[in-house]
Amino acid sequence: MAAPKKDTARHTEVRNAKALRDYFVDERFEAGIKLLGTEVKSIRGGQAQISDSFGKLEKGELWLYNAHIDPYAFGNLQNHDPRRPRKLLLHTHQIRKIALALKAGGRALVPLRMYFKDALVKVEVALATGKKLYDKREDVKKKTQLREATKAVKGRRR
C-alpha cells in the first residue's frame, strides 16, 4: 500500500490579504520575478510575506519593494537580504502600460499573490486605486448582510 501524498499545494501560494481590503483592483498582470536560489527554497517552504509590499517604476524597469522572504534555514554565509528590492519581469508593452497608469497618478502597483507556475515563481500584480474609509465600511456592511442571508437560508432548510 502506497503512502498518502503530501499536500504540496499548501505552501505554493502567498497571498496579500490587505490588497483587496485597501484597494479597488483595476487590471491584473502576471509577472516573473528575479530571485536567488535560497529565496525560491524559502518561498517553497511558505516563508514569504507580501502584505506590505508595492511595485515601483525606476529607469524603465519594475521593482518589488518590501516583499519579505525569510533567509533559507539551511543556507550558507551568502544568504539573501530578506527585504531587498526584486526585479519584476514583464513584456515591454505591459511595462509601458503600467508606467502610463502610474504617471497619471492616483494608482498604485500592488502585488496580489506570489505562486509557483511549474518551477517558476510568478507574482500577480495589479494596478489599483486606494479605497477611502467609507468604501471599506460599505464592504464590511455588504459582507455582514450576505453572511446573515446565508445563515437565514440555512436555518430554513432544517
N, CA, C and O atoms as a DFTB+ gen file, in Angstrom:
632 C
 N C O
     1  1       0.839      -1.180       0.000
     2  2       0.000       0.000       0.000
     3  2       0.888       1.249       0.000
     4  3       1.821       1.349       0.797
     5  1       0.604       2.177      -0.874
     6  2       1.413       3.386      -1.004
     7  2       1.052       4.387       0.085
     8  3      -0.086       4.456       0.550
     9  1       2.055       5.154       0.470
    10  2       1.838       6.196       1.478
    11  2       1.036       7.344       0.852
    12  3       1.181       7.617      -0.340
    13  1       0.197       8.014       1.639
    14  2      -0.565       9.135       1.083
    15  2       0.366      10.277       0.685
    16  3       1.379      10.531       1.337
    17  1       0.003      10.951      -0.392
    18  2       0.826      12.058      -0.878
    19  2       0.695      13.250       0.050
    20  3      -0.359      13.497       0.636
    21  1       1.792      13.982       0.167
    22  2       1.785      15.188       0.989
    23  2       1.046      16.299       0.257
    24  3       0.981      16.322      -0.972
    25  1       0.499      17.203       1.027
    26  2      -0.232      18.330       0.444
    27  2       0.776      19.380      -0.005
    28  3       1.165      20.241       0.784
    29  1       1.203      19.320      -1.263
    30  2       2.200      20.258      -1.765
    31  2       1.592      21.607      -2.123
    32  3       2.321      22.595      -2.209
    33  1       0.297      21.678      -2.332
    34  2      -0.345      22.940      -2.703
    35  2      -0.475      23.890      -1.524
    36  3      -0.825      25.056      -1.706
    37  1      -0.200      23.415      -0.335
    38  2      -0.383      24.231       0.860
    39  2       0.546      25.439       0.886
    40  3       0.125      26.532       1.264
    41  1       1.800      25.256       0.490
    42  2       2.763      26.346       0.580
    43  2       3.111      26.959      -0.764
    44  3       4.061      27.737      -0.846
    45  1       2.393      26.644      -1.795
    46  2       2.785      27.123      -3.110
    47  2       2.210      28.487      -3.454
    48  3       2.447      28.989      -4.553
    49  1       1.472      29.091      -2.559
    50  2       0.907      30.404      -2.852
    51  2       0.974      31.304      -1.622
    52  3       0.625      30.897      -0.514
    53  1       1.430      32.536      -1.843
    54  2       1.470      33.545      -0.791
    55  2       0.523      34.653      -1.225
    56  3       0.677      35.213      -2.310
    57  1      -0.455      34.972      -0.386
    58  2      -1.465      35.973      -0.746
    59  2      -1.269      37.279       0.030
    60  3      -0.739      37.292       1.141
    61  1      -1.708      38.361      -0.584
    62  2      -1.704      39.666       0.049
    63  2      -3.131      39.936       0.531
    64  3      -3.986      40.361      -0.246
    65  1      -3.376      39.692       1.795
    66  2      -4.734      39.809       2.339
    67  2      -5.205      41.265       2.392
    68  3      -6.403      41.530       2.300
    69  1      -4.287      42.192       2.538
    70  2      -4.657      43.608       2.665
    71  2      -5.037      44.240       1.329
    72  3      -5.726      45.260       1.304
    73  1      -4.601      43.651       0.224
    74  2      -4.764      44.297      -1.075
    75  2      -6.227      44.526      -1.442
    76  3      -6.609      45.637      -1.809
    77  1      -7.043      43.487      -1.345
    78  2      -8.443      43.635      -1.745
    79  2      -9.249      44.438      -0.730
    80  3     -10.308      44.974      -1.057
    81  1      -8.748      44.521       0.501
    82  2      -9.424      45.320       1.512
    83  2      -9.130      46.813       1.334
    84  3     -10.005      47.650       1.556
    85  1      -7.910      47.140       0.938
    86  2      -7.483      48.538       0.879
    87  2      -7.532      49.167      -0.511
    88  3      -7.401      50.385      -0.640
    89  1      -7.718      48.358      -1.549
    90  2      -7.658      48.886      -2.912
    91  2      -8.796      48.365      -3.768
    92  3      -9.315      47.272      -3.541
    93  1      -9.180      49.177      -4.771
    94  2     -10.033      48.727      -5.863
    95  2      -9.077      48.219      -6.940
    96  3      -8.285      48.997      -7.471
    97  1      -9.136      46.943      -7.267
    98  2      -8.217      46.356      -8.235
    99  2      -8.778      46.564      -9.634
   100  3      -9.903      46.160      -9.927
   101  1      -7.983      47.202     -10.498
   102  2      -8.425      47.501     -11.848
   103  2      -7.945      46.468     -12.863
   104  3      -8.755      45.788     -13.493
   105  1      -6.651      46.352     -13.017
   106  2      -6.100      45.492     -14.057
   107  2      -4.993      44.620     -13.466
   108  3      -4.153      45.102     -12.707
   109  1      -5.000      43.340     -13.818
   110  2      -4.032      42.387     -13.254
   111  2      -3.022      41.957     -14.312
   112  3      -3.340      41.847     -15.496
   113  1      -1.785      41.717     -13.845
   114  2      -0.710      41.252     -14.715
   115  2       0.017      40.104     -14.025
   116  3       0.160      40.097     -12.802
   117  1       0.473      39.139     -14.810
   118  2       1.297      38.059     -14.281
   119  2       2.746      38.383     -14.614
   120  3       3.115      38.494     -15.783
   121  1       3.562      38.533     -13.578
   122  2       4.958      38.912     -13.767
   123  2       5.879      37.841     -13.217
   124  3       5.573      37.182     -12.223
   125  1       7.001      37.681     -13.876
   126  2       8.054      36.857     -13.318
   127  2       8.816      37.691     -12.309
   128  3       8.651      38.909     -12.253
   129  1       9.643      37.049     -11.518
   130  2      10.407      37.781     -10.513
   131  2      11.818      37.214     -10.480
   132  3      12.010      36.000     -10.546
   133  1      12.802      38.096     -10.376
   134  2      14.199      37.684     -10.364
   135  2      14.600      37.370      -8.924
   136  3      14.671      38.263      -8.080
   137  1      14.862      36.082      -8.655
   138  2      15.166      35.629      -7.297
   139  2      16.479      34.865      -7.261
   140  3      17.002      34.434      -8.289
   141  1      16.996      34.710      -6.053
   142  2      18.150      33.849      -5.815
   143  2      17.645      32.459      -5.444
   144  3      16.473      32.296      -5.106
   145  1      18.516      31.464      -5.504
   146  2      18.115      30.088      -5.234
   147  2      17.586      29.879      -3.834
   148  3      16.624      29.136      -3.638
   149  1      18.210      30.536      -2.839
   150  2      17.752      30.352      -1.463
   151  2      16.389      31.003      -1.246
   152  3      15.616      30.560      -0.396
   153  1      16.090      32.055      -2.016
   154  2      14.776      32.693      -1.908
   155  2      13.684      31.768      -2.429
   156  3      12.602      31.692      -1.847
   157  1      13.961      31.074      -3.510
   158  2      12.984      30.145      -4.078
   159  2      12.690      29.029      -3.077
   160  3      11.538      28.631      -2.905
   161  1      13.733      28.528      -2.421
   162  2      13.547      27.467      -1.437
   163  2      12.730      27.962      -0.246
   164  3      11.913      27.215       0.292
   165  1      12.938      29.202       0.167
   166  2      12.148      29.765       1.270
   167  2      10.688      29.929       0.879
   168  3       9.799      29.646       1.681
   169  1      10.428      30.383      -0.345
   170  2       9.049      30.544      -0.816
   171  2       8.370      29.184      -0.893
   172  3       7.203      29.043      -0.527
   173  1       9.108      28.182      -1.374
   174  2       8.549      26.837      -1.463
   175  2       8.185      26.312      -0.071
   176  3       7.257      25.516       0.068
   177  1       8.907      26.752       0.953
   178  2       8.611      26.362       2.325
   179  2       7.563      27.247       2.984
   180  3       7.241      27.040       4.154
   181  1       7.023      28.226       2.266
   182  2       5.971      29.084       2.806
   183  2       6.494      30.208       3.675
   184  3       5.750      30.747       4.494
   185  1       7.755      30.575       3.517
   186  2       8.380      31.590       4.361
   187  2       8.457      32.940       3.656
   188  3       9.529      33.544       3.604
   189  1       7.355      33.419       3.119
   190  2       7.330      34.703       2.426
   191  2       6.102      35.492       2.848
   192  3       5.100      34.926       3.284
   193  1       6.197      36.827       2.709
   194  2       5.106      37.705       3.097
   195  2       5.119      38.917       2.176
   196  3       6.152      39.574       2.044
   197  1       3.985      39.229       1.531
   198  2       3.933      40.358       0.594
   199  2       2.855      41.375       0.957
   200  3       2.469      42.184       0.113
   201  1       2.368      41.351       2.178
   202  2       1.245      42.219       2.523
   203  2       1.622      43.695       2.579
   204  3       0.752      44.542       2.377
   205  1       2.874      44.038       2.843
   206  2       3.283      45.445       2.902
   207  2       4.061      45.871       1.667
   208  3       4.627      46.964       1.644
   209  1       4.098      45.039       0.655
   210  2       4.945      45.336      -0.496
   211  2       4.208      46.155      -1.552
   212  3       2.980      46.232      -1.567
   213  1       4.997      46.760      -2.428
   214  2       4.455      47.591      -3.504
   215  2       5.420      47.565      -4.677
   216  3       6.591      47.217      -4.521
   217  1       4.931      47.929      -5.837
   218  2       5.752      47.985      -7.036
   219  2       6.086      49.419      -7.379
   220  3       5.306      50.336      -7.119
   221  1       7.266      49.601      -7.972
   222  2       7.726      50.939      -8.312
   223  2       8.448      50.888      -9.653
   224  3       9.131      49.909      -9.954
   225  1       8.303      51.923     -10.448
   226  2       8.941      52.008     -11.752
   227  2      10.200      52.850     -11.614
   228  3      10.140      53.996     -11.168
   229  1      11.350      52.279     -12.001
   230  2      12.618      53.007     -11.959
   231  2      13.401      52.711     -13.229
   232  3      13.708      51.555     -13.520
   233  1      13.722      53.750     -13.981
   234  2      14.529      53.643     -15.197
   235  2      13.959      52.620     -16.185
   236  3      14.708      51.853     -16.790
   237  1      12.666      52.614     -16.340
   238  2      12.021      51.726     -17.298
   239  2      11.897      50.282     -16.842
   240  3      11.556      49.414     -17.646
   241  1      12.168      50.002     -15.561
   242  2      12.052      48.653     -15.019
   243  2      11.137      48.684     -13.805
   244  3      11.083      49.677     -13.080
   245  1      10.419      47.589     -13.590
   246  2       9.539      47.481     -12.430
   247  2      10.256      46.732     -11.320
   248  3      10.905      45.715     -11.565
   249  1      10.137      47.239     -10.096
   250  2      10.774      46.639      -8.928
   251  2       9.745      46.396      -7.848
   252  3       8.810      47.181      -7.687
   253  1       9.907      45.328      -7.119
   254  2       9.032      44.984      -5.994
   255  2       9.772      45.294      -4.705
   256  3      10.836      44.733      -4.444
   257  1       9.211      46.184      -3.901
   258  2       9.823      46.603      -2.647
   259  2       9.059      46.030      -1.454
   260  3       7.860      45.764      -1.542
   261  1       9.757      45.846      -0.353
   262  2       9.199      45.412       0.943
   263  2       8.610      44.007       0.936
   264  3       7.880      43.655       1.862
   265  1       8.896      43.208      -0.056
   266  2       8.463      41.808      -0.023
   267  2       9.448      41.075       0.884
   268  3      10.650      41.074       0.617
   269  1       8.959      40.460       1.936
   270  2       9.827      39.807       2.910
   271  2       9.888      38.303       2.626
   272  3       8.878      37.603       2.691
   273  1      11.092      37.825       2.312
   274  2      11.328      36.393       2.119
   275  2      12.388      36.000       3.138
   276  3      13.527      36.462       3.073
   277  1      12.006      35.145       4.078
   278  2      12.921      34.744       5.145
   279  2      14.176      34.105       4.571
   280  3      14.127      33.444       3.534
   281  1      15.312      34.307       5.256
   282  2      16.528      33.604       4.820
   283  2      16.326      32.096       4.942
   284  3      15.684      31.612       5.874
   285  1      16.880      31.375       3.994
   286  2      16.735      29.922       3.965
   287  2      17.439      29.318       5.181
   288  3      18.590      29.649       5.467
   289  1      16.748      28.437       5.886
   290  2      17.259      27.873       7.137
   291  2      18.553      27.091       6.938
   292  3      19.415      27.089       7.817
   293  1      18.696      26.428       5.794
   294  2      19.881      25.617       5.544
   295  2      20.847      26.318       4.594
   296  3      21.683      25.671       3.963
   297  1      20.732      27.637       4.494
   298  2      21.611      28.412       3.615
   299  2      22.993      28.576       4.220
   300  3      23.274      28.085       5.313
   301  1      23.850      29.275       3.490
   302  2      25.204      29.491       3.961
   303  2      25.441      30.970       4.229
   304  3      24.486      31.720       4.430
   305  1      26.695      31.399       4.236
   306  2      27.016      32.793       4.532
   307  2      26.513      33.753       3.462
   308  3      26.290      34.930       3.747
   309  1      26.333      33.274       2.242
   310  2      25.854      34.134       1.166
   311  2      24.325      34.151       1.087
   312  3      23.764      34.272      -0.003
   313  1      23.661      34.032       2.212
   314  2      22.202      34.075       2.224
   315  2      21.735      35.475       1.825
   316  3      22.484      36.442       1.969
   317  1      20.525      35.587       1.335
   318  2      19.998      36.839       0.807
   319  2      19.490      37.761       1.921
   320  3      19.229      37.327       3.043
   321  1      19.360      39.047       1.575
   322  2      18.748      40.039       2.457
   323  2      17.228      39.868       2.355
   324  3      16.700      39.863       1.243
   325  1      16.508      39.728       3.476
   326  2      15.073      39.428       3.417
   327  2      14.218      40.478       2.712
   328  3      13.215      40.119       2.096
   329  1      14.575      41.762       2.780
   330  2      13.727      42.810       2.205
   331  2      14.358      43.518       1.017
   332  3      14.022      44.671       0.744
   333  1      15.250      42.869       0.314
   334  2      15.904      43.529      -0.822
   335  2      14.906      43.766      -1.953
   336  3      13.960      42.993      -2.102
   337  1      15.097      44.821      -2.756
   338  2      14.219      45.037      -3.915
   339  2      14.433      43.921      -4.943
   340  3      15.560      43.479      -5.170
   341  1      13.347      43.480      -5.551
   342  2      13.423      42.396      -6.529
   343  2      12.811      42.859      -7.846
   344  3      11.756      43.493      -7.869
   345  1      13.483      42.533      -8.930
   346  2      13.051      42.983     -10.248
   347  2      11.877      42.148     -10.746
   348  3      11.901      40.920     -10.667
   349  1      10.846      42.825     -11.262
   350  2       9.699      42.153     -11.866
   351  2       9.922      42.066     -13.367
   352  3      10.366      43.025     -13.999
   353  1       9.612      40.916     -13.924
   354  2       9.862      40.660     -15.343
   355  2       8.539      40.637     -16.104
   356  3       7.710      39.748     -15.911
   357  1       8.359      41.625     -16.965
   358  2       7.152      41.746     -17.775
   359  2       7.545      42.079     -19.216
   360  3       8.687      42.450     -19.489
   361  1       6.589      41.942     -20.127
   362  2       6.812      42.355     -21.503
   363  2       6.896      43.880     -21.563
   364  3       6.347      44.572     -20.705
   365  1       7.581      44.393     -22.572
   366  2       7.790      45.833     -22.710
   367  2       6.467      46.587     -22.841
   368  3       6.310      47.661     -22.260
   369  1       5.527      46.044     -23.586
   370  2       4.243      46.739     -23.767
   371  2       3.463      46.787     -22.442
   372  3       2.730      47.743     -22.190
   373  1       3.621      45.762     -21.602
   374  2       2.960      45.774     -20.292
   375  2       3.604      46.809     -19.375
   376  3       2.910      47.516     -18.644
   377  1       4.928      46.894     -19.414
   378  2       5.634      47.887     -18.593
   379  2       5.232      49.291     -19.020
   380  3       5.032      50.166     -18.177
   381  1       5.115      49.508     -20.320
   382  2       4.714      50.816     -20.831
   383  2       3.301      51.180     -20.353
   384  3       3.039      52.317     -19.960
   385  1       2.409      50.204     -20.396
   386  2       1.022      50.424     -19.962
   387  2       0.968      50.768     -18.467
   388  3       0.243      51.676     -18.060
   389  1       1.733      50.043     -17.661
   390  2       1.788      50.299     -16.218
   391  2       2.414      51.660     -15.947
   392  3       1.950      52.394     -15.074
   393  1       3.466      52.002     -16.688
   394  2       4.138      53.290     -16.492
   395  2       3.194      54.451     -16.760
   396  3       3.186      55.431     -16.015
   397  1       2.395      54.347     -17.823
   398  2       1.438      55.410     -18.128
   399  2       0.397      55.553     -17.017
   400  3       0.029      56.667     -16.643
   401  1      -0.069      54.432     -16.498
   402  2      -1.076      54.475     -15.440
   403  2      -0.504      55.058     -14.150
   404  3      -1.190      55.805     -13.454
   405  1       0.743      54.724     -13.826
   406  2       1.355      55.241     -12.600
   407  2       1.680      56.727     -12.717
   408  3       1.552      57.469     -11.743
   409  1       2.101      57.166     -13.908
   410  2       2.419      58.582     -14.103
   411  2       1.169      59.449     -14.091
   412  3       1.233      60.619     -13.713
   413  1       0.035      58.894     -14.499
   414  2      -1.221      59.645     -14.492
   415  2      -1.631      59.998     -13.070
   416  3      -2.314      60.998     -12.853
   417  1      -1.225      59.193     -12.108
   418  2      -1.496      59.496     -10.704
   419  2      -2.736      58.821     -10.174
   420  3      -3.637      58.455     -10.928
   421  1      -2.770      58.661      -8.868
   422  2      -3.938      58.089      -8.216
   423  2      -3.986      56.575      -8.220
   424  3      -4.935      55.994      -7.693
   425  1      -2.994      55.919      -8.798
   426  2      -2.991      54.455      -8.857
   427  2      -1.672      53.928      -8.327
   428  3      -0.656      54.623      -8.340
   429  1      -1.704      52.701      -7.864
   430  2      -0.520      52.056      -7.317
   431  2      -0.376      50.672      -7.918
   432  3      -1.348      50.085      -8.393
   433  1       0.843      50.155      -7.895
   434  2       1.108      48.801      -8.350
   435  2       1.230      47.929      -7.110
   436  3       2.172      48.065      -6.330
   437  1       0.260      47.027      -6.936
   438  2       0.154      46.229      -5.718
   439  2       0.260      44.745      -6.062
   440  3      -0.435      44.276      -6.964
   441  1       1.118      43.992      -5.360
   442  2       1.149      42.549      -5.589
   443  2      -0.021      41.876      -4.887
   444  3      -0.287      42.156      -3.718
   445  1      -0.718      40.996      -5.583
   446  2      -1.865      40.297      -5.009
   447  2      -1.475      38.927      -4.468
   448  3      -1.915      38.533      -3.387
   449  1      -0.653      38.204      -5.216
   450  2      -0.226      36.884      -4.760
   451  2       1.068      36.494      -5.438
   452  3       1.400      36.993      -6.513
   453  1       1.798      35.592      -4.792
   454  2       3.038      35.041      -5.311
   455  2       2.842      33.532      -5.347
   456  3       2.463      32.937      -4.338
   457  1       3.089      32.907      -6.482
   458  2       2.777      31.497      -6.626
   459  2       3.764      30.828      -7.576
   460  3       4.527      31.497      -8.274
   461  1       3.738      29.496      -7.589
   462  2       4.570      28.717      -8.489
   463  2       3.764      28.336      -9.718
   464  3       2.622      27.889      -9.614
   465  1       4.369      28.519     -10.879
   466  2       3.793      28.054     -12.139
   467  2       4.850      27.134     -12.729
   468  3       5.870      27.587     -13.248
   469  1       4.591      25.842     -12.642
   470  2       5.589      24.814     -12.901
   471  2       6.731      25.023     -11.908
   472  3       6.514      24.905     -10.702
   473  1       7.932      25.327     -12.375
   474  2       9.055      25.509     -11.448
   475  2       9.387      26.984     -11.246
   476  3      10.322      27.308     -10.515
   477  1       8.638      27.879     -11.881
   478  2       8.934      29.306     -11.828
   479  2       8.047      30.012     -10.808
   480  3       6.889      29.644     -10.611
   481  1       8.605      31.019     -10.172
   482  2       7.832      31.831      -9.234
   483  2       7.249      33.002     -10.009
   484  3       7.969      33.722     -10.700
   485  1       5.952      33.184      -9.890
   486  2       5.258      34.284     -10.554
   487  2       4.612      35.176      -9.493
   488  3       4.277      34.722      -8.400
   489  1       4.445      36.447      -9.837
   490  2       3.778      37.404      -8.962
   491  2       2.632      38.018      -9.741
   492  3       2.821      38.520     -10.849
   493  1       1.441      37.975      -9.158
   494  2       0.300      38.630      -9.786
   495  2       0.233      40.041      -9.217
   496  3      -0.063      40.233      -8.038
   497  1       0.509      41.021     -10.066
   498  2       0.467      42.419      -9.660
   499  2      -0.735      43.078     -10.301
   500  3      -1.220      42.635     -11.343
   501  1      -1.212      44.136      -9.674
   502  2      -2.399      44.806     -10.186
   503  2      -2.250      46.314     -10.075
   504  3      -1.639      46.831      -9.140
   505  1      -2.818      47.001     -11.047
   506  2      -2.973      48.447     -10.931
   507  2      -4.199      48.676     -10.070
   508  3      -5.281      48.176     -10.376
   509  1      -4.037      49.423      -9.004
   510  2      -5.119      49.567      -8.041
   511  2      -5.282      51.022      -7.612
   512  3      -4.343      51.817      -7.658
   513  1      -6.498      51.341      -7.196
   514  2      -6.830      52.656      -6.666
   515  2      -7.176      52.494      -5.194
   516  3      -7.912      51.578      -4.827
   517  1      -6.658      53.362      -4.362
   518  2      -6.887      53.249      -2.918
   519  2      -8.329      53.499      -2.534
   520  3      -9.003      54.347      -3.119
   521  1      -8.802      52.747      -1.537
   522  2     -10.162      52.927      -1.028
   523  2     -10.166      53.965       0.083
   524  3      -9.198      54.107       0.830
   525  1     -11.258      54.671       0.173
   526  2     -11.475      55.597       1.279
   527  2     -12.099      54.823       2.436
   528  3     -12.522      53.680       2.260
   529  1     -12.160      55.425       3.598
   530  2     -12.680      54.761       4.784
   531  2     -14.143      54.360       4.601
   532  3     -14.541      53.277       5.030
   533  1     -14.949      55.220       3.969
   534  2     -16.368      54.892       3.800
   535  2     -16.550      53.727       2.830
   536  3     -17.517      52.974       2.948
   537  1     -15.632      53.569       1.870
   538  2     -15.698      52.413       0.972
   539  2     -15.466      51.116       1.739
   540  3     -16.136      50.112       1.499
   541  1     -14.506      51.149       2.667
   542  2     -14.203      49.965       3.472
   543  2     -15.389      49.606       4.360
   544  3     -15.717      48.431       4.525
   545  1     -16.030      50.626       4.933
   546  2     -17.208      50.385       5.781
   547  2     -18.337      49.767       4.979
   548  3     -19.047      48.884       5.462
   549  1     -18.498      50.237       3.750
   550  2     -19.544      49.710       2.874
   551  2     -19.286      48.235       2.557
   552  3     -20.221      47.433       2.535
   553  1     -18.033      47.876       2.312
   554  2     -17.681      46.474       2.045
   555  2     -17.990      45.587       3.241
   556  3     -18.500      44.479       3.078
   557  1     -17.682      46.071       4.452
   558  2     -17.952      45.299       5.665
   559  2     -19.458      45.107       5.838
   560  3     -19.908      44.031       6.231
   561  1     -20.236      46.153       5.545
   562  2     -21.683      46.076       5.656
   563  2     -22.261      45.039       4.689
   564  3     -23.153      44.274       5.053
   565  1     -21.743      45.018       3.445
   566  2     -22.204      44.037       2.458
   567  2     -21.869      42.614       2.893
   568  3     -22.682      41.705       2.728
   569  1     -20.674      42.421       3.446
   570  2     -20.277      41.080       3.895
   571  2     -21.167      40.590       5.028
   572  3     -21.563      39.424       5.039
   573  1     -21.488      41.459       5.979
   574  2     -22.343      41.032       7.087
   575  2     -23.753      40.722       6.597
   576  3     -24.363      39.760       7.064
   577  1     -24.286      41.513       5.666
   578  2     -25.605      41.236       5.115
   579  2     -25.630      39.902       4.378
   580  3     -26.588      39.140       4.505
   581  1     -24.594      39.619       3.619
   582  2     -24.504      38.354       2.900
   583  2     -24.413      37.185       3.875
   584  3     -25.048      36.151       3.665
   585  1     -23.633      37.340       4.933
   586  2     -23.479      36.289       5.936
   587  2     -24.804      36.007       6.634
   588  3     -25.159      34.848       6.848
   589  1     -25.543      37.068       6.992
   590  2     -26.840      36.901       7.644
   591  2     -27.853      36.232       6.705
   592  3     -28.660      35.409       7.139
   593  1     -27.804      36.590       5.425
   594  2     -28.727      35.995       4.453
   595  2     -28.457      34.500       4.286
   596  3     -29.392      33.699       4.250
   597  1     -27.185      34.123       4.183
   598  2     -26.875      32.699       4.046
   599  2     -27.223      31.929       5.311
   600  3     -27.622      30.767       5.241
   601  1     -27.078      32.565       6.459
   602  2     -27.442      31.924       7.718
   603  2     -28.949      31.703       7.794
   604  3     -29.402      30.669       8.284
   605  1     -29.728      32.675       7.310
   606  2     -31.183      32.550       7.307
   607  2     -31.637      31.447       6.351
   608  3     -32.566      30.702       6.661
   609  1     -30.996      31.344       5.209
   610  2     -31.346      30.301       4.243
   611  2     -31.025      28.924       4.808
   612  3     -31.796      27.982       4.625
   613  1     -29.897      28.804       5.489
   614  2     -29.529      27.529       6.088
   615  2     -30.526      27.139       7.196
   616  3     -30.854      25.963       7.359
   617  1     -30.995      28.129       7.945
   618  2     -31.965      27.868       9.019
   619  2     -33.289      27.385       8.491
   620  3     -33.956      26.598       9.163
   621  1     -33.699      27.818       7.323
   622  2     -34.985      27.398       6.726
   623  2     -34.930      25.954       6.224
   624  3     -35.937      25.246       6.237
   625  1     -33.757      25.531       5.787
   626  2     -33.617      24.200       5.218
   627  2     -33.836      23.111       6.271
   628  3     -34.316      22.026       5.942
   629  1     -33.504      23.374       7.475
   630  2     -33.585      22.360       8.527
   631  2     -34.955      22.144       8.999
   632  3     -35.180      21.319       9.884
